[in-house]
Amino acid sequence: MCIDCGCGPSSHDHHHHDHKHDHHPHEHGKGKTVRIEEDLLGKNNRLAAHNRARFAEKQLFVLNLVSSPGSGKTSILERTLADLKAELTFAVLEGDQQTANDADRIAATGVPVKQINTGAGCHLDAHMVGHGVDEFDLDATDILMIENVGNLVCPASFDLGEDHKVAVLSVTEGEDKPLKYPQMFQAADLMLINKIDLLPYLRFDLEKCKQFARQVNPGIRILELSCHSGAGMEQWYEWLLKQTIEKQNPKA
């Protein structure tokens, strides 16, 4: 069960449990729920640590892109891959509950991509990512982009072994998203405010949005861009290049 939203196990979870036993009365309720949550995150964190060590060995820079549905994560990826694939080598993991629509879009750029369908699951976890990258040549890859399931709640709690979570927020969503979903923006190191080309047509307060994000996470870095017009994309590319070089040339 997801610790945040209470959804049932996703399609990858084939665990079966025999319930033909007696339950102690104190096992039910808050105490048991907390223990299950701790066990769930503990197992995920161990697998995430394994992923992180594997990625570090390969000097692979890994980003976990998180957002609500429709923010433009896939469109940002498409443009980024098209513009930078001559300078950097990418691989992409696509997370969705159903369909391979986004993976098909990424495949059209010529970049290796793996679709992970979570079924009823509302987020990717470290186990899915660890197996998902097996098909990639990590030795020949500079950046692994993980596009998480569109959800501003559950992915905040699940470490995948990434270097950074990148929260994407579009100007069509409302400037108060960081206050409504603080855990996600606290977990993110970078926020991309996307679709800024639409600002003249919306009542979106850009400065308030940035203020709210820094209210819940004073250290968050914020970039404004439009993957449609290209405005601000160069700053995003500069950040990617800088972070990748640093990952490949760690300080002694």
Buried (B, 14 or more C-beta within 10 A) or exposed (E): EBBBEEBEEBEBBEEEEEEEEEEEEEEEEEEEEEEEBEEBBEEBBEBBEBBBEBBBEBBBBBBBBBBBEEBBBBBBBBBBBEBBEEEBBBBBBBBBBEEBEBBEBBBEBEBBBBBBBBEEBBBBBBBBBBEBBEEBEBEEBBBBBBBBBBBBBBBBBBBBBBBBBBBBBBBBBBBEBBBEBBBBBBBBBBBBBBBBBBBEEBEBBBEBBBEBBBBBBEEBBBBBBBBBEEEBBEEBBEBBBEBBEEBEEEEE
